[in-house]
Amino acid sequence: MRAAAIFILLMSACRTGVPKEDYAGYVNPFIGTGGDMKNGFGNMFPGAAYPFGMIQLSPDNGGQGWQYAAGYHYPDSIIVGFSHTHLSGTGVADYCDISVMPTTKPIDTKYFVQSDSTITEIISQNGLNPTGFPNRDGHPGPFDKHFLLKYSSKFSHKTEKGSPGYYSVNLKDDDIDVELSTGELAAMHRYRFKRPSDLQNIVLNLGFINSDRTTKALVRYRSPEMVTGYRFSSGKASVQRVYFAMQFSRKITEYSYYRTDSTDGKQVATGENIAAVFSFEGKEKSEILMKVAISSVSEEGALANLKTADRFGWDFDQFHQANREKWNRELSKIKVTTTDSTKRTIFYTALYHSFLAPYRFSDVDGFYKNFNQAPDKAQGYTQYTLLSLWDTFRAENPLLLLMQPKVEVDIIHSMIAKYRQTGEIPYWEISGNEGGSMIGYHAAVLMADALIKNVGNFNREEIFKALVDASETDRKGLGYYRQFHFVPTDKEKTGTVSKTLEYAYDDWCIAQIAKQLGKDKDYRKYMDRSLYYKNLYDPAYHLMRGRNSDGSWYAPFQPRFAEYGNPHCVEGNTWQYSFFAPHDVPGLINLMGGKRSFEMMLDSLFTQTSELLGEDVADVTGMIGQYSQGNEPDHYSAYLFNFVNKPGKTQLYTNKIVNALYKNSPAGLCGNEDCGQMSAWYVFSAIGMYPVNPVDGRYYFGSPQFEKVIFNLPNGKTFTVVAKNVSKDKIYIRSIKLNGQLIDRLFITYDEIQNGGSLEFEMGCAAN
């Protein structure tokens, strides 16, 4: 069965329809790898990845703290290893599994330590700082016994290169050129040792951590060319299991294990933080290649995944070229025409980031570790992981539904699989675990979006039941929400405004499915619940505000307060949340006193001071007034001027966000990438449209940035967006034509795009 599955995968990977234009050459993977606490971290990794693939092969600096959530922080100058899993711009740290590092340094066993006394000796002998990392200013965190200090290396950004599916760097200490590339299920390393050395070593560090904890590890020597094993860990993914298979292009001449609990005739070693060193004869050749595959199921699963790279032999360049061709096919789905090379780079990097996550979780034969920590099989679909739904329901998933419907359909199947296994839908899924983060039950948005647009083949009754079950739990204040028709602050304590507003939107999504299924009673029930957001509107402030169970307003109340533990809001403040009713914007406008009053409140959002109150506001960045682009809660707010007949202000502010807060630099993202959401917002907005409410099928107009955009749609049709006379000064839409006919509305629909055709904007210097 595994052999048949591998054959099918290889056949599907044949070079067909490769675009002539090198779209991958426009991408800068270093965008979002830097930043700072004030302006936001993108938390991206620069290494090699495949579109929605299983492996993200990238360097790790070994630092600790939020800026190292993806293992790498651009200002750093040290690499401690190259690991095979990395998070895509999340605000938490995890992964960085199966770390390897080439070196020619002599192996000194004392650097593979377990005892605190040996650590103290190393610190003393080398003049290290016991409370911080050596020679790296600004690194928080203690000296870590899992950090293989001796085998790290300095590097320079001058020798560092990255592009979709490829990363290279020179390790200065040993003068080793490193090249990395990936396929969907396997990766390839190429190490060129440029200095003469008797032995060339590869260190495998299964004890390397980012912020998780290794709970169990194993290395199995199978032959002079093959090693397998696993690393189990606990962190954001409470049960993370990564099995690996590692094949070498040359025979191992010597190998040793360190930090082991036990060994079995030197063939197998186990330990919580095990390390292994594989040595190769240095005088014979200067080049070593490795193929590596991983699996959540077993070593045999990793070995089967490894075979998907067999057709390339040890031809690294051919392996890399196949990856680049795959990226070119994916990136060519949206073709932009512009004379501004910087904007083009930012756009295609954003599209690249949008197509990184979620990650494939099922092996070549369909098996994966399910939510009960047992092997299960994805029948007829690909199981995906890393579903950061609180972030991605807003723009990332709508973009995938539009341009990658097969992936979006499989995401929904992946969520249904969890429901079948546990009786729960995902909220923030990671590696077959429920991360528990964030609020809402936003699987409802993804599921309703697909069902209403008739994308995919699902058991609609099962989906409806899954969402009803989610809406009837007591998770994060839902019981109070049903009882009081809002989440009371004296009962739930934190984030009560955010929870109420997001539950109301999810309920509206459930109502749309009920309507489609002819369930009139359920439709009315969830439509009534979708209006609960109104119960937290305080007319004295014209803002949403936390309320106690007796109906009184919670005090104290400061709209700009955004600290963690905020009783009103989650990762934001009431300025950023008060406009969140995407399913009922006209109702929200009436609640706030009508169009003029609503416009004035939106004006205040964008024009008041950007000062935030509260000590811990690291997530609230990318400020324009109190609008925060660096986090998700008000990502659609700039588009709401369209609803009060002031589209010029939408065009003004979306143009400002696009050009001021997205840059072609490591600090080019003003907040966490969050698995594609930050970039998907840019993709839509740079084209000139945005899904304010994804499920209603409308994309509201903003300020287009490109002369022409061509959607090469999955159904084989094309849809072209033209912005005549667009320039730095001509940011306003003067007139709109759909398929040559003038229209007087400020949105286009999903069906109109799917039908193919053209949308033409006439741009000018003044608002119409």
N, C-alpha and C positions, 0 to 999 in steps of 0.2 A: 504493500500500500504506500509506504514511504517513497519507494522508487518511482511509482506511477505519479505521485504528487509532485516529486521533484522534476520529472520529465515535463509535466504540464506547465510548471512554473518557468522552466528554462525556455520552453517553446514560446511562452507569452512574452518573454524578455527579449526576443529577437528584434533586431533593428528594423523597425517599420515606422515610416512616417516621421523621420527625424527632421526637424525644421532646419532650413539653411541658415537662419539667423542664430547667432550664439547668444541666446538670452541669458544663459548662465554667466557669461562674461560681464553682465551688467550688475551682478549681485556682489555686495560687500558683506560677507558674514561677520565682520567685526563691528557692524552697527549694533549697538545695544550691549556690547561686552564691557562697557565702562560705565561712567556716571559717578554721581556722588550722592550723599545723604540728602542734601538740600534739593537737588534737581532731579533726583530719581535714578535708580539703577534699572537697566534693561534686563539684567540677569540672563543674558544669552551666552551660548557657547559658540566658539568659532570653528569647531572641528567638522569632520565629514559626517554627512547624514544622507539618507535616501528618502524620497517623499513618503511620509507616513511609515517609515521603515522601523525595524526592530532595534537597530543599533545606532547610537550617536557617539562616534569615536572622536574624542577631543582631549586636549591637554588639561591637566589640573595643576594649579599652583600650590595646593596644600594649605591655603589660608582658611581661616574660619570667619564666620560672620555672614551677614545678609548679602554682602557684595559678592560672596563666593557661592551663592546658591546653585549656580550652574557649574561650579568647579573652577571657573576661570574668571579673573578680573583684569582687564586690560592694563592698568598701571603696574601690575606685578612684573617681575623680571626673573622668576624662578619657575621651573617645571619639575614636578616630583613624579609624574607618570602620565600615562595615556589610558584612560578608562573608557568603557564601552557603553555606558548609559549616562545620559545627562538630561536634566529637566529643561524644558523650553521656556525660559523666562518667567518662572513662577516666583512667588515671594517667600518660598520656603526652600530649604536645602535638603537634598536626598540624592539617591542614586550614586553615580561614580563607581560602578561595580567593575570588577576584574581589571585592576590597574597593572600596567606593565611599564617597564622602563629599561631601555638599553644602556649599557655602561661598559667601560673598559677598566674601571677602578677595581683594585683587588678586593675580594670579598673578605670582610672583617666581621666575624660572627657577633661581636659585641654591639654592632649597630642593628641587630635584630633582637631587640631586648624585650624582656617582660618585667624585670624587677626594677623598682623605683631607685634602688641603690645604684644600679648600673646606669640608669638615666642621669642621676646626679653626677656620676663620674664623668660621663660624656660631656655634660654641660660644663663642668669645671675644666676639663682638659682642653676644650675648644673655645673657652671664653664666651659661651653663649648666654643669652638672657633667659633665665629660667621662667620668666612670666610672659615671654613673647617669642615670636619666631625670629631667627637670626638674620641680621643684615637686611631687614625689610621693614622700613618705617611704617607705622600705622597699622600693623597687623594685630588685631585683637586675638585673644585666646591663649591658653597655656601651651608650653612645649608638649607635644603629643607623642607618646611612646609608639604610636602607630606610624609616625612620620619617618620614613627612611631617609634621614638627613643626608647621609654620606652619598647617596646615589641620586640625589637631585642634581639639577644643572641650571646654570644661568642661561638665558637666551636673550636675543635682541629682536625687536619687532622688524628690524631691517631684513632679517632672514626669514621672517614668518610670512606665509602666504595662505590664503584661504579662498575657496570658491565652492559652489554647491557640489557636495560629494568628495571634496578634496581638502587636505590640510598638509602643510609642510613647515618644518622649522629646523634650524641647526642648534643642537645642544652644544653650547660653547665649551663646557668643561672638558668633554671628551672628543669634541669635534665630530659629532655624529649627525648626519643628515637624516631626518625622519620624514617619511611620507605616509599619509593615511588615506584610505578610501573605503567606501562601503557599498554593499548591495542591499537588497531588501532584508536579507536574513543572515548575511555574512559580511565580514570586513577583511581588509588586507592591509598589512603594515609592510613598509620597506625601509630597512635601516642600512645606511651606508657608513661604515666605519672608516674614517679617513686617516686615522693615525695608526701606525704599526702597533700591533698588540698581540701577545701570545694567546690571550683568551678574550673572546667577546662574549659578554654576559647579558642575559635578559632577566630582569628581576620581576617576578610575579608577586604582587602584594595584595593578598585577599583580606588583609587587615586594614587597608586604606579606607578612611572614612571621610565623609563630608560633614554631615551632622547626624547620621544614623549610627548604629552600633552593630558590628559584626557579631552574630550569635553562634555561627558554626561555619566552618570552611573545610574543604577537602581538595587535595591535589592527587591525581592518579597518573602515574607514568605508564603509558600504554606501549610506547615504542620509542626509538630514538628520534622519531619525527612527530609524535603525537602525545599530547597531554590533555586530560580532561579533569573536571572537578566541579565545584560549586562554591558559591558564597551565599549564606543566609544572613539576613540582617533585619533590624527593626528600627524604623524611623517614622517618617510620614507614612510610608507603607509599613504597616505593623508586621506583616509577614512578607518579606521580600525574598524571593528565591531566584537566583540566577545561576543556572548551570552553564558550563562553557566547554567548548572543544577548541583546542589550539594546535594548529599544525605548522611545522617549521619546514623551510625549504632545504635546510641542511641538518645533518644528524647532530644530536646533542652528544657531546663528548664527556660531559660531567654534569651532575646535578645534585643539589643539596636542599634540604628543608630546614626552616628555622621557625621558632616560636610554635612548635608542634606539641600537641598533647600525646600523640602516639604515631608510630609508623609501622607499616606492615611489610617487612622485608624490603624496605626502601621503595616499593612500588606505590604505596599509598600513604599519605600523611594527612592527619586531621588536626584541627586546632581552632580556637576561637579567632585568632589573628595570624593565621599561618602565612608565611612567605616562602617562596622558592626561588632558587637561582639556577638558570640553565646556561651552561657554558658551551662555547663552540670554538673550534680550532681557529685561531685568528690569522695564521700565516697563509692559509689556503685561499680564502676568499675574503673580500672586504664587505660583502653584502649578505644580509640575512632578510628573508621575507617570512611573514607569518600570515596565516589565515585564521580568523577567529569567528566563531558563531556562538550564540547564546540561546537559551531556552528557559522557560519558566517551569518546565515539566521534568526533564531528566537530562542526563549526559547523552543518552541515545538520541534524544530530541535535538540537542545541540550538534551532534555528529551528523544527523540527517540534514539539518539546516546548513551545515558546513559544505555538504556535497553540492549545494546550489552554486558554489563558486568553482566547481571542478572544471567546467568548460573553459575557464580562463587559464588553466594550468598555473604557472607562476608568472604570468605576464601582467605585471602591475599596471602598466600603461593601458592595456586593453580593458582591464577591470575598471579602471578609473574612467576611461572613455565611455564605457557602457553606462556608467552612472551619470556622467555629464549629459549624454544623449537623453536619458530618462528625464533629467531635470529640464532640458530644453523642450521636451514634449509637454511637460506640465506647465512651464512658464509661458509657453507660446499660446496658451489658452486665452490669455488676454494680451493683446498687442497694442502698445501705445506708440504714438508718433509725437515726437517733441524735439526741439533743438536744444533743450536744456539737459545736458548730460547728467547733472547732479540730480535733478528730479527723476530722471529715468533710473538712476542707480537706487535712489530711495524707494521708488515704486517697485522695482523688481526684487529688491531685498525684502520689502514688505510682503510681496506675493510669496517669495521663498519662505519667509517666516510663517506665513499662513498655511503653507503646505508641509510643514515639519510635523506638527502634532495634530491629532493623536498618533500614538505609536502602535505598530502591529504587535500583537501579543500572542497570537496563535502561530504554531510552528508550521512548517511546510506541509505536514499531514493534517493540520487543523487543530491539533491538541494544544491546550493551554491549562495553566493552573486556575481553577475556578474560584469562586468566592467562598467556597467551603474548604479551600486549600487541597483540592483533589483534582486529578486530571479530568478534563472534559473536552469535548470536541465541538468546534464551530462547524455546524453542518450547513454548507452552502453559502457561507459568508466568512469574512475575516474578523476575528475578535480584536478589538482595539482597547488600548488603555491610555491613561492620563487624560481623563475627561474633567476639565476644570470648568464645569458648567456655569457657575456663577459669573464667570468672565465671558465665556465664549458664546452664550446664547444670543448675545447682542449683535455681533457682526461676523464672527468667525464661522459659526455654524450656518448662518444664512449664506455666506460666501461659498461654503462647501456645498450646500444644497443647490446653489446656482451653477457652480463650475466643477464640483466633484461629487455629483449625486451618489455614485457608487460608494464612496467613502462615508458620506453622511448616512446613507441607508444602513451600512454595516455598523456605524456607531449606534444607531437605534437598535439593531439586532443585538449588539453587545450589551446595551442597557437592559433589554428584555431578558437576556440570559441571566443577568444578576437577579432580576425579579423572580425568574423561575427557580433559581437556586436558593434564594434567601427570603423571598417575599417582600423585598425592598428594591426600589429603584436607586440608581447612583445619584450622589450629590456632588462629591469631589472624589472621583475614582482614581486609584493609582495602584497598578500592578496586582489587580485582583483583590484589592482592599478598599474599604470605604475610608477615605481620609478624614471624614467628619467635618471638614472645613466648610465654612460659609453657610448661607441661609437659602431659603426658597426651596422649591422642588422643580428646578428648571429643566429637568428632563421633559416636563410638560410642554415647554416651548418647542424643543426640537421635534418631539413626536407630533404635536399639533401642526407644526409647520409642514412636515412631510405629508401628513394625512390630508390636510386641507388642500395642498397642492398636488395630491395624488401621485406622489413620488414614492416608489418602493411597494413591496408586497408584504403586508403585515396582517396579523390577526388583530383587527381593530377593536374587537370586544376585549381581548386580552390587554391591549394597551390602555383602554379606558379603565378597566378594573385596576390595573397597576397604578394609574394616576389617582383614582379615587381612593385606593388604599393609602397612598402617600399623603393625600390631603386630610385623611382621618386619623393620622398619628398625632402624638403629642410632642413631636420633635421641635425643639427650639421655639416653644411658645405657641404651637399650633392649637393645642387644646384651649388655651386662653383666647386665641383668635376666634375660634368657633363659639366660645361661650360669651365673650364680650363684644364680638364683632370688631375687635382690634386687639393688639397685643399690649396689655397694660404694663406700664413701667414698674409699678410696685410689685408685680408678680414675676416678670421675666428678667428684670434688672438691666439688661443690655440690648441695644440695637432694636428697640421696639418699633420705632418708626420704619426702619428698613425692612424689618420682618413683615409688618402689616402690608406695606406697599408691594413687596415682592410676592407675598402670598396672594394678594388680590389679583395681580397680573397672571400668575400661574392658574388661578381659578378661572379666569376668563378663557385661558387656553383650553382648559378642560371642558368648559361650556361649549366651545366650538366643536370639539369632538363629539360631545353629547348631541349637539344639533345635527351633525352629519349622520349620526347613528339613529336619529329619530327619537331620542330619549328626551322628550319635552320637559318632564318633571325635573330631571337632572340638569337640563339646560337652564331652566329658571333658577334652580338652586344655586348653581355656580355663577350665573350672571349676577344674582343678588350678592353673593359673596365677593364678586369682583369689584363691588362698589364700597367695600369696607374701608378702602383707603380714605374716603371722605371723612370718616369719623375722627381723623387725627389732624384735620385742618383747623388751625387757630386763626380766626379772622383778625385778631389783634395784631398779629405779625404777618399775616398773609403767607404763612409757611406751615409745614407739617411740624407737629410737636408731640412729644411723648405725653401719654395720658394715663392716669391711675384708674384702677378698676371701679372706683366710685364716680368716675366721670370728670374729676378735677384734673387740671393741667399739672404735669410734673414740673417741679421747680428744684433747683435753679434751671434756667433755660438761656443758653447763649448760642445763637444760630451758627457762629463760626467755630464752635468747639468741636474738635475732630479726634480726640484722643481715643486709643483703644480702651474698651470698657465704657465708652460713651453710652449713657442710657437711651439715647435717642437713635443713634445711627451706627452702622457697621462700616468701618473703613471710609468714613466721610462725615459730613455734617449735614444739618438740615437744609442748608442752601443747596447742596449737591443732590439731595434726595427729594426735595419738595416738588420737583417737576416730573417725578417718576409715576406716570399713569399712562403708559404707551397705548393701552387698550381703550382709553377714554379721555383723550386729550380735550375734546370739546367739553366734556363734563368737568374736567379740571379747570378749564378756562372759566366756565360759569361759576365754579366754586370760588375762584379767586377774584370774582367781581366783574367778569367780562373781558373782552379783548384788550381794551386799553389798560386796564389794571394788570392783566396778565403780561402784556408787553413791558410795562414798567418794572415788574418783578424780574422778568428775564433781563432787561437792561441792567438792573441792579446786580444780578448774578455776575455779569461780565464786566462791570465797570467799577465795582467797589474795591476796597483794599483787598490784597491777597494775603493779608496776615491771618494766620490760623491760631486758634487758642487751644491749649493742651500741650503736654510735654511730648507725647509720642504720636507724631503725625507723619511718620516716614512714608506711609502709603499714599499720602495726599500731596501730589506733586504735579508739575506741569500746569501752573496756575495762570489763569487769565481772570482777574477779579477773584471770585470765589469758585469759578468753574475749574475743575481739576481734570485735565486730560490724562494725567498719569495713573488714574484709577478709574474703574468702570462706571460707577453709579450714575453719572450724568453725561455719558458719552453721546446721548442723542439730544441733549438740551439745545444745542445751537440750531438744530433743525426745527425747533418748535415755533420760531418766528413765522414760518410758513403758514401756521395754523391761524395767525392773526393778521394775515394779509400784509406781512412785512418781510417778504422774501429777501430783500436787499440786506437785511441784518443777518439772516442766515448765511448769505453769500459772503458777507464781510467777515463774520466770525469763523466760519469753516475755512475760509482762505487763510485767515490769520493762524489758526491752529495748524493747518497743513504745513505752512511755510515757517512758522516760528518754533514749532515743537518737534519736528522731525528733521534730522540732520544726517548728512553723510559722514559720520564720525563714530568712534566707539561710544561717545555719550549721546548718540543720536536719537535715543528713546527717552522720554521724560518720565518713564515709570516701567514697572514690570511688563514684559511682553505678554505674559499670561497666556501661553499656549496659542498664540496667534491673534488674540483679540485686539491688541494695540495696533498690529499691522493690518488686520482686516479692516479696522476703522479707516486707516489711511487708504487702503486700496479702493474702498467704496467712495470715500470723500474726494480723493484725487480724480476719480472718474467723474464725480459731480452728482452723486446720489447716495442715499443711505436708507436702510430699512428701520424706520422709527419703531414700528411694531412688526417684527418679522412675519408673524402669522397672517397679517391682513394682506400680504402680497404687494404692498406699495413701497416704492423707493422714492423718497422725497428729495428734491433737487437742492444742491448746494452750489459750490463754485468750482466748475471743472478746471483742471490744470493742464490738460493736454489738447493739442490740436485735433487729434483723432484717437479713438480707442475702439478696437475691434474685439468683441467677444466671439471666440470660436467655441460655440456652445456644444455641450456633450451630445445633443440631438442632431448634430451635423449642420445646423444653421448658423448664420452669423448675425450679430447685432452690432451696429456701428453707432458710436457716439461722436459727433463732430462739434467742436467749440470754435466757431468762426471768429477770428480776430483776437482770440484769447492771448493775454500778455500779463506782465506784472501789474500793469495799471488797469487793464480791462478784465475785471474780475466779476462783473455783474451780468446777469442774464437779461437781455433786452427782449428776446422773443424765443419761442420754442416751437419746433416743428417735429411731428411724429409721422414718419413715412411721407414727408412732403407737405403735410397739412398742419396749419397753425393750431395749437391747442392752448387753452386758457386755464390749465390746472398745473399744480406744482409737484406732480408725481407721475411716475410711470409704473406699470404693473408687471408682476412676474410673468403673466401670460403674454403680455406684449413683447417682452424680451424674448421669451421662448419661441414666439412665432417668427422671430427674425425681423430684420428691417433696419430702420435708421432713426436716430434722434439727433436733431440739430439745434444747437444753442447759438444764438447771435449774441456775442459778448460786447460790453461797452464799459465806459468809465464811470457811469452813474447808475444808481439803482433805478429799476423800473417800478 
